[in-house]
Amino acid sequence: MGDPKRHRKKYITPTKPWDKVRLEQEASLIIKYGLRNKRELWRFQNILRKYRRVARDLLARVDMPGREGEYAKAKAQQIIKKLYRLGILDEDAILDDILNLSVEDFLERRLQTIVYRQGLANTIKQARQLIVHGHIAISGRRVTSPSYIVKREEEGMIDYYVNSPFARRNENG
């Protein structure tokens, strides 16, 4: 079972460590989304990989007769609902849409990216700094993790933390 205090890796390293095309793509994504290191990117690639694997398995089972097909359809609807709540898919999405997802769809839902897109920070790096230093809150609750995945209903509740000097600056001018 393992020791509960020891965390396991949430990412998989690339099989070809010096692939030039992959390195350039990773570097551009790190700059665009203000990631601290490649592990953050690999973690979201791993999340995407898991959803795509489940979607492929369910696509193979959906057409089966009997309980197996019904179970696969129900499971597919659960996954689509979850990705809709996270803001990654539309409400009327199908399993094929999960296969068309990219890692950028997940990176767009990070708190750091949304803070920058909403104009609470001037740059993507400043957004990260504001979050880490505790100046950003979601519905009044301070969140200090830049890679927090913002749910669809939380998107409008992002603002400066009450005791933050940035919140006072906004009120005055």
Backbone bond lengths (Angstrom), bond angles and torsions (degrees), N, CA, C in turn:
res aa  C-N    CA-C-N  psi(-1)  N-CA   C-N-CA  omega(-1)  CA-C   N-CA-C  phi
1 M - - - 1.433 - - 1.518 110.98 -
2 G 1.268 118.53 -40.75 1.448 120.66 177.95 1.513 112.85 100.19
3 D 1.286 114.71 160.88 1.451 121.66 -179.59 1.523 109.83 -77.67
4 P 1.340 118.93 126.33 1.467 120.42 -177.73 1.525 113.11 -65.50
5 K 1.317 118.14 -21.24 1.464 120.58 -179.76 1.521 112.24 -80.58
6 R 1.320 116.72 -18.81 1.466 119.60 -177.95 1.527 109.34 -93.29
7 H 1.303 116.11 119.31 1.456 120.56 179.53 1.522 110.18 -82.29
8 R 1.322 115.94 146.51 1.455 117.69 175.20 1.511 108.88 -100.09
9 K 1.300 114.93 157.72 1.457 120.20 -177.89 1.518 110.59 -61.44
10 K 1.314 115.80 140.96 1.457 121.23 179.07 1.525 110.64 -106.12
11 Y 1.296 116.67 16.25 1.462 120.85 -179.39 1.521 109.63 -142.50
12 I 1.318 114.77 164.76 1.459 121.78 176.17 1.516 107.27 -123.99
13 T 1.315 116.58 129.77 1.462 119.55 179.47 1.520 109.65 -73.50
14 P 1.317 117.75 152.93 1.470 120.67 -179.99 1.525 111.76 -64.31
15 T 1.329 115.36 148.76 1.462 119.47 -179.50 1.528 111.86 -73.56
16 K 1.339 116.40 -32.87 1.464 120.51 176.21 1.528 108.11 -108.87
17 P 1.328 117.75 99.74 1.459 119.16 -172.88 1.527 114.86 -67.92
18 W 1.323 119.48 -23.46 1.463 120.81 -175.24 1.518 112.51 -116.83
19 D 1.323 117.50 32.39 1.458 122.02 176.32 1.532 108.99 -72.96
20 K 1.313 116.92 114.33 1.464 121.95 -171.11 1.529 112.59 -60.94
21 V 1.327 117.27 -44.16 1.468 121.18 -177.94 1.526 110.26 -62.41
22 R 1.334 116.75 -45.96 1.455 121.19 179.56 1.526 111.08 -63.74
23 L 1.336 116.97 -42.65 1.464 120.35 179.92 1.529 111.28 -61.09
24 E 1.336 116.78 -40.27 1.465 119.88 179.29 1.526 111.42 -68.00
25 Q 1.336 116.98 -39.97 1.465 120.12 177.90 1.525 110.80 -64.48
26 E 1.330 116.42 -43.17 1.459 120.39 179.44 1.527 110.76 -63.29
27 A 1.329 116.72 -42.41 1.465 120.48 -179.49 1.528 110.91 -62.36
28 S 1.335 116.87 -40.99 1.469 119.06 -179.91 1.531 111.09 -68.01
29 L 1.346 117.88 -38.10 1.463 120.80 178.12 1.530 111.27 -67.35
30 I 1.330 116.78 -38.59 1.465 120.70 179.14 1.526 110.27 -63.02
31 I 1.317 116.69 -41.76 1.463 120.59 179.03 1.528 110.35 -69.34
32 K 1.330 116.93 -45.28 1.466 120.98 -176.47 1.523 112.38 -62.92
33 Y 1.338 117.86 -40.42 1.449 121.50 -175.21 1.532 113.45 -104.32
34 G 1.332 118.34 3.70 1.459 121.83 175.09 1.513 113.92 64.29
35 L 1.316 117.27 38.12 1.461 120.84 -179.83 1.523 110.23 -74.97
36 R 1.330 116.50 151.25 1.454 120.46 -177.83 1.530 111.20 -77.09
37 N 1.315 116.39 -40.44 1.459 120.64 -179.38 1.528 109.31 -154.83
38 K 1.318 115.54 176.94 1.465 119.47 -175.94 1.518 112.50 -71.75
39 R 1.335 116.85 -21.23 1.458 119.01 178.24 1.524 111.61 -60.66
40 E 1.329 116.53 -36.91 1.465 119.54 177.98 1.525 110.32 -62.31
41 L 1.312 116.10 -41.72 1.465 120.61 178.32 1.519 110.52 -66.94
42 W 1.312 117.59 -44.79 1.463 121.50 -179.71 1.525 111.33 -61.74
43 R 1.343 117.17 -33.48 1.458 120.27 178.78 1.522 110.93 -63.62
44 F 1.328 116.81 -43.27 1.458 119.47 178.93 1.526 111.39 -72.07
45 Q 1.319 117.87 -31.67 1.462 119.95 174.21 1.520 110.12 -64.19
46 N 1.325 117.13 -36.83 1.460 121.34 179.02 1.529 110.98 -67.80
47 I 1.335 116.85 -39.82 1.469 120.42 177.19 1.527 109.67 -61.47
48 L 1.328 116.14 -46.08 1.465 121.05 178.38 1.521 110.79 -60.84
49 R 1.307 117.21 -42.97 1.468 122.33 -179.85 1.527 110.64 -59.24
50 K 1.342 116.77 -41.77 1.463 120.54 -179.22 1.528 111.39 -65.57
51 Y 1.343 116.99 -45.13 1.462 119.61 179.29 1.525 111.43 -63.56
52 R 1.319 117.18 -39.78 1.467 119.99 -179.67 1.522 111.07 -67.33
53 R 1.335 116.73 -38.25 1.472 119.92 178.92 1.525 110.29 -64.03
54 V 1.335 116.83 -43.94 1.463 120.65 179.18 1.526 110.00 -63.67
55 A 1.335 117.62 -41.11 1.468 121.23 179.79 1.528 110.85 -62.97
56 R 1.328 117.07 -41.45 1.477 120.07 178.28 1.522 111.02 -62.75
57 D 1.338 116.65 -43.26 1.464 120.53 179.42 1.533 110.86 -63.22
58 L 1.333 115.99 -42.34 1.466 119.62 -178.90 1.528 111.57 -69.41
59 L 1.326 117.14 -35.86 1.476 119.93 177.30 1.521 111.07 -61.17
60 A 1.318 115.78 -36.10 1.458 119.57 179.30 1.526 111.62 -70.36
61 R 1.342 117.28 -29.35 1.461 121.21 -175.62 1.523 114.49 -93.98
62 V 1.320 118.40 -19.58 1.467 121.22 -173.66 1.521 111.76 -58.74
63 D 1.312 118.09 -38.61 1.463 121.26 -176.19 1.526 113.51 -81.79
64 M 1.329 117.56 -2.41 1.469 119.91 179.71 1.528 110.15 -70.67
65 P 1.329 116.43 144.34 1.475 118.98 178.61 1.526 110.93 -76.90
66 G 1.336 115.76 156.66 1.458 121.17 173.53 1.519 113.82 84.88
67 R 1.328 113.62 -154.89 1.462 120.41 -174.64 1.521 112.70 -65.64
68 E 1.303 116.05 -33.51 1.477 119.46 -178.39 1.520 110.98 -59.28
69 G 1.311 117.55 -44.19 1.463 121.75 179.62 1.519 112.45 -68.19
70 E 1.340 116.41 -39.93 1.464 120.45 178.70 1.526 110.67 -65.37
71 Y 1.313 116.06 -41.51 1.460 120.86 178.54 1.530 110.05 -62.54
72 A 1.321 116.72 -42.90 1.467 120.87 -179.31 1.526 110.82 -64.04
73 K 1.340 117.07 -40.21 1.468 120.00 178.52 1.527 111.26 -64.66
74 A 1.328 116.27 -42.08 1.466 120.09 179.65 1.530 110.97 -65.43
75 K 1.322 115.44 -42.43 1.472 120.09 179.12 1.525 110.56 -64.59
76 A 1.325 117.15 -39.00 1.467 121.43 178.56 1.522 110.44 -62.76
77 Q 1.337 117.04 -42.01 1.463 120.46 178.33 1.531 111.42 -64.32
78 Q 1.336 117.12 -37.03 1.464 120.56 177.33 1.523 111.03 -62.34
79 I 1.316 116.49 -45.10 1.464 120.57 -178.14 1.525 110.56 -66.91
80 I 1.321 116.86 -41.49 1.469 120.19 178.84 1.528 110.03 -64.26
81 K 1.332 117.37 -39.98 1.470 121.06 177.45 1.524 111.24 -62.21
82 K 1.330 115.72 -42.91 1.459 119.84 -179.77 1.524 110.68 -63.44
83 L 1.329 117.07 -45.11 1.461 120.18 179.15 1.520 111.24 -67.86
84 Y 1.326 117.93 -28.07 1.460 120.70 174.90 1.529 110.17 -68.79
85 R 1.351 116.74 -44.70 1.471 120.43 178.28 1.520 111.46 -60.56
86 L 1.330 116.33 -35.14 1.462 120.23 178.05 1.528 111.90 -75.26
87 G 1.328 117.35 -12.79 1.452 120.58 178.74 1.515 113.99 86.46
88 I 1.306 116.75 16.58 1.462 120.53 -176.33 1.527 111.30 -93.03
89 L 1.327 117.31 -35.79 1.463 121.83 179.67 1.528 110.65 -116.90
90 D 1.334 115.92 162.82 1.457 121.23 172.76 1.524 109.03 -80.71
91 E 1.323 115.89 166.14 1.460 120.43 -176.70 1.532 112.03 -68.12
92 D 1.325 117.30 -32.92 1.462 120.75 -177.30 1.531 111.94 -95.52
93 A 1.316 117.83 28.30 1.464 122.23 -177.22 1.531 110.81 -74.49
94 I 1.328 114.54 160.23 1.464 121.38 176.32 1.527 108.13 -123.63
95 L 1.333 116.58 176.54 1.462 120.59 -177.52 1.524 112.68 -60.31
96 D 1.320 116.95 -33.41 1.463 119.83 179.77 1.527 111.39 -62.91
97 D 1.333 117.03 -29.61 1.460 120.31 178.79 1.525 111.58 -66.48
98 I 1.327 117.36 -30.48 1.463 120.58 176.89 1.525 109.46 -66.26
99 L 1.320 116.70 -37.75 1.462 120.44 179.42 1.523 111.84 -69.65
100 N 1.338 117.41 -23.13 1.463 121.24 179.94 1.521 113.07 -88.91
101 L 1.322 118.24 -0.83 1.457 120.89 179.78 1.524 111.12 -67.79
102 S 1.322 115.59 153.55 1.460 120.76 174.43 1.525 108.51 -124.35
103 V 1.310 116.41 168.63 1.458 120.67 -179.22 1.528 110.34 -65.44
104 E 1.325 117.35 -25.89 1.466 120.73 178.99 1.523 111.40 -66.69
105 D 1.330 118.33 -29.78 1.461 120.79 176.80 1.526 110.71 -61.88
106 F 1.333 116.68 -37.64 1.458 120.75 177.87 1.527 111.04 -76.25
107 L 1.327 117.47 -39.19 1.461 120.52 -179.86 1.527 111.79 -65.39
108 E 1.326 117.22 -28.54 1.464 120.81 177.90 1.519 112.00 -68.54
109 R 1.325 117.94 -20.92 1.459 121.43 -178.01 1.523 113.00 -92.72
110 R 1.333 118.10 1.29 1.464 120.64 177.21 1.518 109.81 -69.06
111 L 1.325 116.23 148.58 1.462 121.53 179.61 1.520 110.80 -59.22
112 Q 1.315 116.70 -40.53 1.470 120.94 -179.10 1.525 110.93 -58.37
113 T 1.309 117.50 -45.59 1.462 122.02 -178.88 1.522 110.83 -67.16
114 I 1.314 117.28 -41.70 1.463 120.44 -177.01 1.525 110.72 -69.96
115 V 1.339 117.81 -37.40 1.469 120.48 176.55 1.524 109.39 -60.84
116 Y 1.310 116.97 -42.55 1.467 120.83 178.96 1.532 111.30 -66.97
117 R 1.325 117.59 -43.83 1.463 121.50 -178.32 1.532 111.85 -66.44
118 Q 1.341 117.54 -31.21 1.457 120.85 179.31 1.522 112.80 -80.17
119 G 1.334 117.25 -7.49 1.454 120.25 176.75 1.519 114.43 86.86
120 L 1.337 118.07 13.19 1.458 120.19 176.78 1.522 111.35 -76.11
121 A 1.326 116.84 -17.03 1.463 122.56 177.69 1.522 108.53 -133.91
122 N 1.328 114.99 149.91 1.466 119.65 -178.41 1.526 112.62 -78.27
123 T 1.319 117.80 -32.54 1.461 121.98 179.25 1.521 109.18 -131.59
124 I 1.316 115.77 166.48 1.466 120.54 179.42 1.528 110.36 -67.72
125 K 1.338 116.77 -32.97 1.470 120.08 179.00 1.522 110.67 -72.73
126 Q 1.329 116.97 -36.02 1.454 119.41 176.52 1.529 110.22 -65.92
127 A 1.317 117.05 -35.63 1.464 120.74 176.95 1.519 110.02 -60.04
128 R 1.324 117.16 -43.62 1.462 120.82 178.13 1.521 110.54 -61.61
129 Q 1.325 116.68 -43.64 1.460 120.36 -177.86 1.530 111.33 -65.89
130 L 1.331 117.11 -41.18 1.461 120.18 178.51 1.526 111.26 -61.54
131 I 1.318 116.07 -40.03 1.471 120.29 -179.20 1.526 110.56 -68.10
132 V 1.328 116.54 -48.01 1.461 120.69 -176.97 1.530 110.75 -63.95
133 H 1.320 117.75 -35.52 1.460 121.44 -178.64 1.528 112.88 -83.31
134 G 1.323 117.32 -0.01 1.450 121.21 172.49 1.518 115.16 84.96
135 H 1.322 118.13 25.56 1.460 120.74 179.96 1.521 113.16 -92.14
136 I 1.327 118.06 -7.48 1.464 122.07 -176.30 1.530 109.28 -112.19
137 A 1.323 115.48 138.52 1.468 120.96 179.07 1.525 109.31 -134.24
138 I 1.320 115.25 151.14 1.458 121.84 173.73 1.523 106.25 -113.92
139 S 1.311 116.21 116.18 1.469 125.27 -175.56 1.534 111.28 48.75
140 G 1.340 115.80 45.65 1.456 121.88 176.35 1.512 115.45 84.15
141 R 1.321 118.19 -7.62 1.467 122.67 -178.82 1.521 108.75 -100.49
142 R 1.330 116.34 122.29 1.463 121.64 -178.07 1.525 110.42 -66.32
143 V 1.319 116.15 132.57 1.460 122.15 177.28 1.521 107.09 -122.75
144 T 1.331 117.42 124.58 1.466 120.75 -175.92 1.525 112.71 -112.87
145 S 1.313 117.18 14.85 1.458 121.14 179.38 1.528 109.47 -109.74
146 P 1.343 118.07 112.50 1.464 120.06 -178.95 1.527 113.79 -64.64
147 S 1.331 117.41 -23.80 1.456 119.79 -177.80 1.528 112.12 -93.27
148 Y 1.327 117.91 13.25 1.456 122.37 175.94 1.527 108.56 -61.25
149 I 1.336 116.61 128.80 1.465 120.45 -179.64 1.528 107.86 -85.03
150 V 1.320 115.93 118.01 1.460 121.87 -176.52 1.522 109.15 -82.48
151 K 1.317 115.90 126.79 1.459 120.62 178.09 1.519 109.74 -77.45
152 R 1.307 115.96 162.66 1.461 121.93 -176.49 1.532 111.89 -59.04
153 E 1.345 117.41 -42.48 1.464 119.40 -177.17 1.528 112.45 -75.99
154 E 1.342 118.33 -18.83 1.463 121.76 179.54 1.527 112.88 -85.21
155 E 1.300 116.82 -11.57 1.461 120.82 -171.63 1.533 112.85 -59.43
156 G 1.323 117.80 -39.75 1.458 121.03 -179.50 1.518 113.70 -81.04
157 M 1.316 117.88 -7.86 1.460 121.70 -176.45 1.518 113.44 -96.07
158 I 1.324 118.31 5.53 1.459 121.68 -178.15 1.522 108.60 -81.78
159 D 1.332 115.29 127.10 1.454 120.73 178.56 1.528 108.21 -156.97
160 Y 1.324 116.06 179.75 1.460 119.96 175.83 1.520 109.43 -70.37
161 Y 1.329 115.84 149.86 1.458 121.45 176.68 1.528 109.41 -67.09
162 V 1.305 117.54 150.60 1.472 122.58 -173.46 1.528 112.01 -56.86
163 N 1.322 118.58 -45.82 1.464 122.25 -176.22 1.523 113.14 -86.07
164 S 1.292 118.32 4.42 1.453 121.53 -178.10 1.526 111.04 -74.61
165 P 1.326 117.82 140.28 1.469 119.54 175.94 1.531 112.03 -64.08
166 F 1.320 117.84 -23.46 1.467 120.96 178.51 1.525 110.25 -69.14
167 A 1.332 117.36 -33.98 1.457 120.83 178.79 1.529 110.04 -67.41
168 R 1.326 117.38 -39.56 1.468 121.42 178.72 1.531 110.62 -67.31
169 R 1.319 116.07 -37.85 1.468 120.74 178.92 1.522 110.75 -63.33
170 N 1.329 115.62 -39.11 1.469 120.27 -179.79 1.524 111.73 -66.45
171 E 1.358 116.78 -37.55 1.464 120.14 -179.34 1.525 111.45 -68.30
172 N 1.337 116.38 -38.32 1.466 120.61 -175.76 1.525 112.47 -77.08
173 G 1.288 117.22 -31.63 1.446 114.26 -174.23 1.438 114.83 -155.03
